[in-house]
Amino acid sequence: MTPRGFAEAEFLTRLSRAQAAMQTADIAALFLTTEPEIRYFTGFLTRFWESPTRPWFLVVPAQGDPVAVIPSIGGHLMGQSWITDIRTWRAPDYDDDGVTLLADTLAELTPKGARIGLPSGRETHLRMPLQDFQRLQSLLPDRDFTNDANIMRGLREVKSEAEIEKLRAACTIASAAFSSVPDIARPGIPLAKVFRDFQRLCLAEGADWVPYLAGAAAPGGYGDVISPADDRPLAKGDVLMLDTGLVHDGYFSDFDRNFSIGRASPQVRDAHVKLIEATQAAFAIARPGATAADLFHAMDRIVTGGAGGSDAGRLGHGLGMQLTEPPSLIPADDTPLVPGMVLTLEPGIEVTPGRIMVHEENIVIRETGAEWLSLPAPPEIVEITS
């Protein structure tokens, strides 16, 4: 496995890229509030984000190092990062939950009339109470809070080699866990138990946690790909699908595998072959100069005959510190692929009315084409016969 965390040089490179983009966009500071944005510049990795009580802030100025404005409970952990300017308050504070401290920091780091950029496009959100954000604006009437000109999206879409190795490690763990599914799934075992046992497999192989696991088991296919497990026992004729997003050192894997409980029907076998064919078709054209839409169409031509996809909406997405990131593999996304992008390929197919199958793999874009991060599945669906 790769060493934990990143060298300081990694963060300095990210900061340099951000500040160059900020100069071009005339943005005096980035104001960041969400876990992946703050972790991108600091390496601040904690599951304490599961608590919605406390807000966390990072200010990235156009010149100089980032400044963390965070609850005092996080001061020790942030102090182990490369960040040296850490300003804290005792939170939660019902009268002033860091707002004045944040306003003072922004006033110090930006001149009057400055533009302060917040990630504002698709797949972003502001992680602080709206009333506190309004108060922040009132305390800084001579600053312009605006969008970040998609700077954060552009930075995070392209992964460094160090990030790619962490994603590869997560995918290796997931691949190993999937190889042991025949040991935990057989007729008569409830799907909920398979879910629990599969999470244990992931942890045993090296996952730090398994924040996402969905799947299904039903005769001849399944109805959706996002359901939690129920206690229905597996039965011969079922197609079992497990889709996991496990985390290793802060980075996700996100791919699934299908299994036939007992011998697969001809329809299931043929559907699985087509899913693999679709994935391989997208992989073959996934290179710089192609677009997210191109990958969609390459898969859609095989799984629907070019009908434009299904109700699932997309056939893949970006992957990184979050389970799903931009871009989306849809006809409307003309994002050009560039080296360092990590994507999922996720075609789906209707087996029979009301029954579908979905397959997913993880890849990275290189100068000359794509490279697998997940161990690609063979065309033949795995049959669990004993």
N, C-alpha and C positions, 0 to 999 in steps of 0.2 A: 504494500500500500504506500501511497505518497505521504510525505511528512505532513503533519497537521498544520493548518494555517498557511500563511504566506510570508515571504520575506518582505521587509519594508520597501524594497525596490518595486515590488508589485504595486503597492499603494501609491508610490510616488509617480509611477507611470500612469496610473488611472487619473491621479490628480492633474498631471501635466496635460493629458488629453482633454480633461474636462475644462481646464482653464483656457486652453487654446480655443475650444468651442465657445466658451463664455465671452472671450474677447471678440470673436466674430459676431456673436449675437448681441453684443452690448449688454450683457448681464453682469451686474456687479457681484452677485452672490447667488448660489443655489440654496434654497431652504428645503430641507429634506425631513420627512416625518415617518417614513415607513421602514420596516425591518430590512428589506433587501437593499434599499437605497442607502441607509445608514451603514449597513454591513459592507457594502461595496467599497466605501472609502475608509472604513475603520477596522474591519475584521471582527466587529463586536457580535459574537455568536452566543445567543442564549435563548432558551425556550421561555424565558420570562415574558416574551411578547404575547404569550397566550392570555395573559391578564390584560384586559382592556382599560384598567383603571388609570395607569400612568401614561402620559404622553412623553415622547422622546424626540429630541431635535438635533439636527446637525446643520451647521452653516459652512458652506464651502465658498470662500471668498475668491474673487478673480485673481488675487495675489495672496500668497501665504498659505499656511496650513489650515485644514478644517478645524472648527471649534465645536466641541460637543456641549450641548446644553441639555442636561439630563437629570432625572431624579437621583438623589444621593445614594439610593440603594444600588445603583449601577456604577457608582464612581470607582470602586475597586476593580471591577472587571474591565471597564473602559481604560483604566490606568495601566492595564497590562498590554494594551495595544500601542501602536506607534503614536497615537494622538497625545499631545502634551497639554493642550489648553482644554481643560474639562471644567465646566461651570455647573454647579449642582444646586438643587433646592430640595427641601424635605417635602416629599409628595406621598399621598395627595394633599394638596392645599386648596381648600374649597374657596378661599378668597382670591388667591393668585397662584395658579398652578404652573409656575414657570414663565408666565407671559411677560411680566416686567423684566425678568432676567433675559429672556429671549429678545425683547425689544431693545434693551440696552446693548446687547451683543450685536444685533443687526445695525444699530445706529453707529456703533464703534467701527464696524467692518465695512460699511458702505457710506458713500457721501450722500448729501441731500440731492434729491432728484434721481437717485439710482433706481435701476430696475432689478427687482429681486425675483428670481425664477423659481416657480414651483412646477413639478411634473403635473401636467394637466390633461394629457391626452388619454387615449384608450388604455385600459388596464392600469390606471393610476387612481389613487385616492388620497385624501388629506386625512392623516391620522391624528387629529386633535379636535376637541369640541368646536363646533362652528361658532359658538358664542365667544370662545377664546380667540379664534382667528379674527373675528370681527373686532375684538378689543385690541389685538395686536396691530391691526390696520389703523385703528384710531390713535394708537400711541405713536405711529409712524406715518403721519399724514403726508409727509414730504418724500416718501418712498412709494414706488409703483410696484405692487405685487402683480406679477404677470406669469404667463406660461414659460416653461424652460426651453422653448424652441426645440423640444424633443431631444435635448442633449442627453438626458439620462437613458432614454430608449436607445439612442445611437451607441452610447458607450456599452451598455449591457448586452446588446444584441451580438456583439463581437467578443468572443471569449479569448483570453490569453492562453498560452500553452499550459500555464499552471492551473488555470480553471478547467481546461479540457482534461487534464490528468485526473482531477477530482471527479469530474463527470464520468470519465472512463472507469474509475475505481467503483463508483456507485453502480454503474451498469454491470461491472464484473460480479459484484456481490449479488445483484438481482438475477443474473444469468445462472449463478451457482445455485441460488435458492430454487429457481424454476426447475432446474435439472432434478431436484429431489421431490417434486410434486407427486410422482407416482408412489412415493413411499408414504404419503399422508392422505391420499385421496383414493377411495375405492367404494364400490357399492355399499350402501348402508351407513356411510359416515355423513353426518349432517354438514351442510355447507358452512355453517357457522364455525364448526370445529376445524374445517379445512382452513378457513380464514385465520383462526387463531394459530394453528400449527404453522401456516405459511409465514406469518409474522415472526414466529419463533425461528424459523429457518433463516429469514433475512437477518435477524439479530445475531444468530450464531455465525453467519458468514461474514459479519463485520458492519452491518448497518448500525447507525447510531440510534435511529428511530424510524418508524414506518408510519408517517402521518397520513398516507393515502393508500387505501386498498379497497378496490371495488371489484365486482365480478358478478357471475351468475352461473347457474346450472339448470338446464331445462332440456327436454327432449328435442333433438334436431336443431338446436340453436337457442337463442335467448331473446328476451324482449327489449332489454336495454343494457347499457354498460356502466351505469352509475349506482346501482342498487347496493345497499348493505346486505349482509348475509342473513339468511333465515335458517330455521332448524330443519328444513326438509332434507331427508337423507338423499344422497346421490343414488342414482339408479342407472342401470344399463340403458344405453340410448341417449343419455344426457351428453350435452356439450358443456364442459366446465371451462369457464374463462376466469382468469385472475389478472387484474391490472394493478400494478403496484407503483407507487411513488415513494421509494425509500430515500433516506438522506444519509450521506456519508460526508463528514466534515463540511456540512453546510450546503452541499450540492445534491441535486436530485437525479435519480433515474426515473424514467417513465415509459414503461412498455408492458405489454401483456403477452400471455400465451394461452392457447386453446388446447384442450385435451378432450378426447372422446372416452367416456366411461363405457367400456366394452367396445365391440367393433363399431366403427363409424359407418354411417349410411353412405351410399354413393353421393347423395346431395351434399352431405357435410364434407366428405373428402374433396369433392370438386370445388366447393366454396373455399376451402382452406387453400387449395392449390391456386385459385384465382387471387386470393388475398396476398399470397407470397409473390405471385407474378406482378401484382400491382405495386407492391413495396419495392421489388427489384427494378421495375420500370422507372419509378421516381428516383431511386438511388442512382440509376444509370445516367440521368440528366442533371443530377444535383451538383452543380459546379458554378463557379463565378460566371456571372452573366445571365444565368437563368433567374427566374423569379419564383416567389412563393406560389403564385398562380400557376406557373408552368408545372410544378410538382403536383398540384391539385389535379390538373387536367390529365397528366400522365396516369395517375391512379384511377381517376373517374372513368376514363375511357375503358378500362378493364372491368371495373366492378359494376358500372351501370350502363356501359356502352356510350358514355358521353352525355348522359341525361342531366348532369349538373349536380350530382351529389344527392345526399339524403337529408332527412330531418336533423341529423347530427350536426350539420352545418359546415364542418371543416374536416379535413383529412390530415390534420397534423398541426404542429405549432412549435414555437421556440421552447427551449429548456435550459435551466441553469440553477440559480439560487431559488427559483420558484418552480413549482410543478408545471405550470404553463406560463410562457412568456411570448411576447411578439416575436416573429410575425405569425399570422394565421394562414394556414394553407387553404385558401378559399379563392374563388375566381376573381374577387375584387381586390385582392392584396397583391400589388405589383412591386413589393419590396424586392430589390435585387439581392441575390445571394452573394455573400462575400466570404473569403476565408476566415475561419474562426466562428462562424455561426454554428450553433448546435440545434438540431431540429428533431422532432419526432415525425415519423411517417405512419399514418394511422388510417388506412382504408377500411371501409366497412362494406358488407354485402348482405343482401336479403337472400336467405336460404329458401324459405317458404314464407307465405304471407304471415306476418306477425313474428317471424323468427329471423334474427340476424346473427352475423358473426363479424367480429372486428379483430384486426391484427395491428400490432404497433412495434416499431423498432426505433432506435436512437442513432443518429448519425452526426458527423461533424463535416463541414465544408472545408476542403483543402484547395490549394491553388490549382490542382489538376483534376479535381473531382471530389467525390465523397468518400468518407471512411466510416466503417461501422464502429459504434461504441458498444451497442448491445451485440451479443452473439446471435447472428441472424438465424431464424428458425428455418428448418427444411420445409419443402412443399408438403410432405406427408404429415398429417396431424398425428400427434402422439396418442396411441391407444393404450388405455389402462385396462388390462384384461384380467388382472388378478389382484 
